[in-house]
Amino acid sequence: MKKQWLILGLALVVFNTKAVLADDKVPEYGDLYNVQWCPCNPEEPYDANGSVVLGKTIMCPCDGLFSGFKKGLEEDIRDIKKATQKQLRKFNYFKYYIGLDYNLSSQTASNSKYTFDDIHFATAVITKSPEDFVEDQDSLSFVLGARFTKYIGLEAFYLSSYRDNTFSEVDNTTLNAIDSGYYMMNQYMTNFDAFGIDLIGYIPVSSYFDFIGSAGIARYNFENEATFMIYKDDFEHLVEAPIHQRFDENKWGYRLAAGGQLNVAEGVALRAMYRYTSIKGSFIDEIKEFSFGVRFLF
């Protein structure tokens, strides 16, 4: 009887020990335990990110390695994106812009002669050469343009002379039979405007400076007027009503220019150019000018 009780007791001890070991056993790889990321988890089912829907394994042989690799990879990708964006900003040359130029112009008159008749108080037809009254005239240019690539751009422009050019002279040789106490005053007024287009070529030296060349065509409109008046010898009392005669001219001109552009800030550039324009008109033969301006890019 005692032997039977001893066997029963040993059986109970063994059973309880197995139960304890079963409850407290160390989880093995593949056991579902808590919620933990494991990119190489072989268990199923997976969600869209490769995670186990019902749980994660407590043991993941690639977890530490993957976490460090993932962190380093994310930092590298972030650095690459920043560098790429910086380079794109630096090399993305496609820009629209508006601009304003001030042009210091020197005009060369043609050798043509202008004849003014129908002046009833003149003894003869008055003949003048543009060289007698053409002077340097400055102008302002308004520009709308685009830089398509690193090397090529296009500009449309409108320019107008900064102010009228007026030349006056006393003429004692063309009066009718009037007493010598009277004087003839001749006045010549000129101005011009133009519109056209230029093809721009860029040679980048750095991100801050470009050499520039351009070739274009423009329509020049010259508005000219001659006024003839008779004064008494005090030059204050007008005797005759003034006689006005116009001699306008419209011509196409071909333009060539060279210079440089300084990119002083993002979206702002300063430009200086020397330009030659061939007109070959009966009034103006050519225009040479220095141009200084600003461009606002967007």
PyMOL commands that set and color helices and strands:
alter all, ss='L'
color gray80, all
select helices_A, chain A and resi 2-24+63-91+130-132
alter helices_A, ss='H'
color red, helices_A
select strands_A, chain A and resi 95-109+114-116+126-128+139-147+152-161+165-171+182-206+209-232+243-246+249-265+268-278+284-297
alter strands_A, ss='S'
color yellow, strands_A
deselect
rebuild
show_as cartoon
